[in-house]
């Protein structure tokens, strides 16, 4: 491929990946931003905290199917290509989101309502399961030499844009509608609009070529025609255990901090601290945009100084500052203190920017989508999807409004340990090109 054509295709891949991923993650995450309303409508109870806990339970259970989706779509992407897998996933997400938008509530159909709610979330979870691994692989495999951190960061930028879009819609609806209108129909608007990701995402991803690195892998595989000795999963677990451990620990830490700050915190501030929910959602909107910009900066920085040099200090700093700022918020609840805590998300930019390149490039091409998707979704399921539920339970069980600090400390420790024990194996000269010091 000529240099000019290749540069044009790189831009197209970045644009389609960023917009497509943002639309898909918007559909998946907006549920959390409306968890308080959804809890009242689908899990009515005398205690608002009980309804919220059950809504977060459904939010978390949907993550249980993500490893299955990651496995299925990861294997598919490693066999048939990243492009084909990404097109199927975004259409499936549109279907699950549309189902959510039109569901009758508990008051209309009783127990069937929360069961259908769970079904829609499971469809979304299955679709989202393969998104990170395949999209990240697509981005770094199109990246020029020495710029994988920069290109991979657009995966996280897309997620930041998704939170920003969700928060903007939640804030607009919260400010523009009466409480009755929001409960009656307003909460459905983002899910119904989310159906558009199907045709838009299909168009964007159809216009991209397959990853050149993956095509080269297929050509080499066909040329050598070596007998297959192991399945993809067998090769993954037998030959790459330390890559799996390091990836799991990093994603576990980052996703725990992300979901506590962007999903749990707004509902916690409104339910436990009695602060205005639109103020919390405005904080999510602003910080999501700021984090998205910083992720590109820190992704590019990691290409120069190494991934771990950027990420380990970010983990430690976030945990320490979260402790200080949450203690202040719990002792003296105010919108100003809430926004100070939400502003801590700036530190997450340093963690999230280099992460997609790190967890993707450490796997070889033939198992890259499978390894990244599988480990990413197990980590997100255990440390992210259940984070709102666990932290809500911690506050209720201990009576300590600052109890989430223990969860953040644990997550940060897991991340530091995982990054510290990983050592990049010696690679042949041809394979080591463009690999920064880890």
N, C-alpha and C positions, 0 to 999 in steps of 0.2 A: 504494500500500500504506500502511495506517495506521501511525503511528509506533510504537504498541505492538506491532503484528504484525511490523513490520520489525525491531524490537529483538529480539523473540523468535526470528525467523529468523536474525538475526546470531549469536545465541548458539548456535543449532543448527548453523549452518555452522562456527563455530569448534570446537565439540565434535566434530562428525563429521569435520572435516578433521584435527584433531589426533589423534583416536583412529584414524581410517582410515589416515592417513599413517604413524603410528607402527607399526601392524600391518604395513603394506606394507614399510616400511624395515627393520623387525625381520627379516622374512623374507629381505630382500636382504643385510643386513649380518652376520647371525649366522654365515654361512659363514666370514668372516674370523676370528671368535673361536674357531672350532674348526679353523682351518687346520692346526695341528700334528697333530691326530689324523687329519684327512682326508688329509693328506700321507702319513702312514704307511700308511693303508689303501688308497689309490688310486694312490700313487706309491712303492711300497716301494723303498728304497735302503739301502746300507750307511751312508751319511752322512745323519744327520737333517736337516742344513741343506739338502741336495739335495732331499729330499722336501718340505721346507717351501717351498723356492724354486719347485718345480713346482706346489704347491698355490696359492701366491700368483700364479703365472702364470695358472692357471685363474680365480682371483679377478679378475685384471686383464683377461683376455680377454673376460670377460662384459661389461665396460664398453664393448667395441668396438661392440656392437650397440645400446647405449643411444642414440646419436645417431639411429639409424634409428627406434627406438621413439619418440624425442622428436619427430622429423619427422612420423611417421604420426599419432601421437596429438595433436600440436600442431595440425596441419592439421585434424584431425577436430574438435578442441575449438573452433577458430576458425570452423568452419563449422556444427557441430551443437550446440555448447554444452559448457561445462566439466563439467556434471553427467554427461552421457552418457559422456564420455570417461573420467571417473574411475571409473565403475561397471565399465566393461569392463576397465580396467587392473587393478583389485584382484582380479577373478575370474581373470585370467590369471596373476597372481602366485601365487595359491593353488595353481594347477595345477603351476607350476614348482617350488614349494616341496615339494608333496606328492611329486613325482617324486624330489627329493633325499632325502627321508626314507626312501624304500623301496628305494634303489639297492643292488644287490649290490656287494661290494667286488672289488678286483683278485684277491684270493685265490680268489674264487668263479667269476668269469667272465673273468679276464684283461684284455686290452687294451680290451675292450668297456666295462669299468667306468669308466675315466677319460673315454672318449668320451661315455658317457651322462651322466657328471657335467658335462661341458662343455655338453651339450645342455640340461640342466636350468638351468644358470647363464645360458645365452643366452636362454632363455625368461624368466627373472627379469629379465635386463637389458633386454629389449625392453619388458616391462611397466613397469619402473621409469623408463624413458626419458621418459615423458610425465608422470610424477607431479608433479615439481617445478613445471613451468610451469603446468599446468592447476590444480593445488591452490593455488599462489600467486596466480594470477589470480583464482580464486574468492574467496580471502580478501580481497585488497585491493579487489576490485570490490564487496564487501559492506561495506567499512569506511566509517565516518562521515567527514565532512570533517576533514582534518588528523590522521587516526589510522591512516594506512596502514602506518607503521612498526610500530606496536603490533600491528595485526592480522596483518601479514605475518610478524611474528616467530613466530607460532604454527606456521608451516611448519617452522622450525628447532627449535622446542620438540618437535614430533612426532619429528623425527630424533633429538634427544637422548633422548627417551623410548624410542625404538627401541634405541639403544645401551644404555640402562640396562636394559631388559628382557632383551636378549641377554646383557649382562654378568652380570645377576642369575642367569639360568639357567645360564650357564657356571660361575659361582662355586659355585652350589648343587650342580650335578652334579659339579664337580671336588672339592668337599669331602665330598659325601655318598656318592660311589661309589668303589669301588676302581679302580685304574688299568686293570685288565682289564675291568671292567664298563663303564667309560667308553668304551674302545676297542671293546668288543663290541657294545653297544647304546645306551649313554648319549648319545652324540653325536647320535643320530637323534631324540631327544625334541623338541628345539626345532623341527626341520623338520616333524615330524608334527603338533605342536600348531599350527604355522604355517598349516596347511590351513584353520583356523578363520577366517582373515581373509576368505575368500570370502563365506560367508553373513553374517558380522558386518559386513564392509565394505559389502556390497550393501545391507543394511538401513539402515545409517547414512546412506549417500549418497542412497538413494532418498527419504529423508524431507526432503531439502533442495530448495529452489526453485532455478531457474536464476539465475545472476548478473543482477541488475537492470541493471547497466551493459552487459552483453552483450546483454540483451533490448532495451535502448534503442538499441544499435548496429544490431541487426537491423531494428528498426522504422524507424530513420532511413535505413538502406540501402534498405529496401523503398519508403519514401516518395519518396526522391529518384530512385530507379530509374535511376541513372547507369550508362552502359555500362562494363563492366569492362575496364580498359586493361592491367592487369598481373596476373600471378598473385600469390598471397600471397608466395611466395618471391622473385619478381622485385621486388615492392614492398619486401620486407624488406631485401634486399641493396643495392638502388639508393638507397633513401631513408633507411636507418638504419645506415650503416656504423659511426659512432662509438658508437652504442648497443651494437652487437654487440661492438666491441673492448673497451669499458669493462666490459661484463658478463662477457666471457670472462676478462679479467684478474682481476677480483674473485673470480669463482668458482674460477678456477685456484688462486689463492693460498689461499683459504679451505679448499678441499677437500684440497689438499696437506697443510696443517697438520692438518686433521681426521683424515685417514686415517693419517698418520704417528703421531699421538698415540693414536688409539683402536683402530687395527687393527694397524699394524706394531709399535708399541712393546711390547704384551704378548708377542707371539711372539718378538720380539728379546730381551726381558729373560729369557725362559725358555730360549731356544736358545743365545744367545751369552753371556749373563751368568750363566746357571745359577741364576736366581732363581725362586722358586715361582710357577707360572703363576696359581694362584688369587689370590695377592696382587696380581698385575698386573690381573687381571680385576675384583677388588674396587675398585681404583683407577679403572678405567673406569666402573664402576657409580656410584660416588660423584660423580665429576666430571661424568658425563653429566647427573645430576640437578641439580647446581649450575649447570652451563652452561645448562640448559633454563630455569631460573629467571631467570638473568641476561639471557638473550636477550630476554625480555619487557621488562625494565627498559631495556636499551639500545635496543631497537626503539622504545619510547615516547620515550626521550631524543632519538632521531634525528628524531622529528616536531617537536621544539622547536628543535634546534640545527643540523639538517642531517645527512644520511647520512655524507658524507665527513669531517665534523668528528669523528665518532665512530670511523670505520673506519680511517683512515690512521694515527693514533697506535697503534691496536691492532696493526696489521701490523708496525710498527717495534719496538714493545715485545716482541711475541712472539718475533721473530727473535733479538733480543739476549739475552733471558732463556733461550731454548732453547739457545743456544750455551753459556751459563754452566752451566746445569743438566745438559746432556748430557755435557759434559766432566767434571763431578763424578761423574756416575753411571758413566761408562766407566772412570774412574780408580779408583773405589772402589765397586763394585757392592753395593748393599744395598736392601732394601725401602724404607727411609726415603728414600733418594735417588731411587728410582724414583717414589715417591708425590709427592715434591717436583716432579719433572719433569711428572708427570701433572697436578698442581695448576695448572700453567701454562695448562691448558685454560680457566681462568677468563677469560683475556684473549680467548679465542675467542668468548666471549659477546658482547663488544663488537663483534666483526667480524661474527658470524653474525646477531645480532638485526636490524640494519638491512638486511642483504643482500637478503632476498626482496623487500622493497618497492622497493629501488633497482633491481634488475635487471628487475623486472616493470613498474613504473610508467613507465619511460622509453620503453616501446613503446606505440603506440596500440592500442586494443582489437582492431581487426581482424587484427593480426599478433602480438598479445601472447603467446598460448600457444605459437605456433610459434617466435617469436624467443627467448623465454625457455627453452623446452624444448630447442631445437636447440643454442643456445650453452652452456647449462648442461651438457648431456651431453657435448659435445665437450671442455669444460674438465675435467669430472670424469673422462672417459676418459683424457685425457693426463696430468693432474696428480694424480688421486685413485686411480683404479683400478690404475694402474701404480705408485703410490707404495710399497706394501709390497714389490713385486718389485724396483724400482729401488734402494730403500734396503737391502734384503737383499744385492743384488748389490754395492752400493757398499762395504758392510762386508767382504764376502768378497774383493772385488778389491783393495781398498786395505790390508786388514788393520787399518784404523783403526776402532775401535768407535764413535768419535764422528763418522764420516763423514756421517751424515744431516744434520748442520748445514749442509752445502753445499746440500743440496736445499731446506732451509727458507729459507736466505738468498736463493736464486734465486726461490722462490715469493713471498716477501715483496716482492722487488724488482718482480716482474711486477705484483703487486697495487697497489703504490704508483704505478707508472708509469701503469697503466690508469685509476686513479681521478683522477690528476693531470691527464691530458690531456683528460678528458671535460668538456664544457661543455653544460649544458642549453640547447637551442635556445629562441629566443623563441617563446612560445605565445600564442594568443588568450586573452583574459581568461577566457572560459568554460572553456578547457582547462587553465588554470594553477591553478585553485582546488585547494587541498589538496596542492599540490606543494611540499614544503619545499625550501629552498635546498640544492642538491646540492654 
